[in-house]
Amino acid sequence: MSTKRKSGQLKDGKYLVLTESEGKQGVGFTHSCGTEIMGAKVAHPVWDGPFPMSGSGQVKYTTVPYCTKCETTPDFHGMPVEVGPKI
């Protein structure tokens, strides 16, 4: 059994899996392996408070495309988004 690569990788600012796929946004994509591309919701905590790792509790959600056959499922817990200067 082959190892799946990590999902969410970027190439030239675009998701790698989409650069290897055919289709168009709003209609759907098919990966080069023949599998339909899926999307997983990822939550990014917004650190907009005055101190490091502090915030108002807001969360920014993104959808990360991935191939269920070739890639791992994206982790729901995404990287934080830092906003503003910190003390």
N, C-alpha and C positions, 0 to 999 in steps of 0.2 A: 504494500500500500504506500502510495507517495504522500509526502508531507504537504499540507496546504500552506500557502504563503499568507503572511499577515495582511489583512484587509486594510483599506484606507490609505494605501501608499499613493504618493503623488509623483507625476512626471511632467515637468514643465508647467506646473500649476494646475494640472488636471488629474483626476483620478486615473491611476494606471489601468485599472480594469476597463474603464470606458475607452481608453486609447486603443485597447485590444479588442474592442467590440464594434458591432455594426448596429445601426438604428438611429433614432433621434429622440431628443428630449420631449416628454409629453406623450410619446407613443410607446417607447420601450427599447431596450437594448438586448442583444444576444451576444454573449461572449464567444470568443474564437473556438472554445471547446463545444459550443452548441447549447449551452445552458443559458436560460433567461436570467438577466441581471436583476437582483433583488435590492431593496434598500432597507437599512436599519437606522432607527432613531438613536442619536447620540446626544447626551445631555452635557453641556459645558457650564459649570458654575461661573457666575460673573463676580469677580473680585473687584468691586467698585468702592470699597471702604477705604478709610485713611491709613489703615495698617496692613502689612503684608498678610495675605490669605484671609482678608476680611471682606464682607460684602453685605448687601441688602437681602440676600436670599434669592435673587433673580437667577434664572437659568436660561441659556441660549440653546435651542435645539437645532441640530442639523441632521440631514439624511445622508448616510454614507452608502454608496453603491458597492455591491460585492457579488462575486460569483459563488454560489453555494457549493459548487463542485471543486473549485480551485483555491478558494480563500477561506480563512476563518471568519466567523461571524464577528462583526465589529462590537467592541465593548461598549455597553451603554454609558459607562462613566468616562466621559471625555476630559480632555485637558482644560484647565481653567482659562478664562478670558480675563486678563488684567486690564483695568480701566483707571486712568488718572494717576496722579503722583501719590507716592506712599511716604509716610513719615519715617 
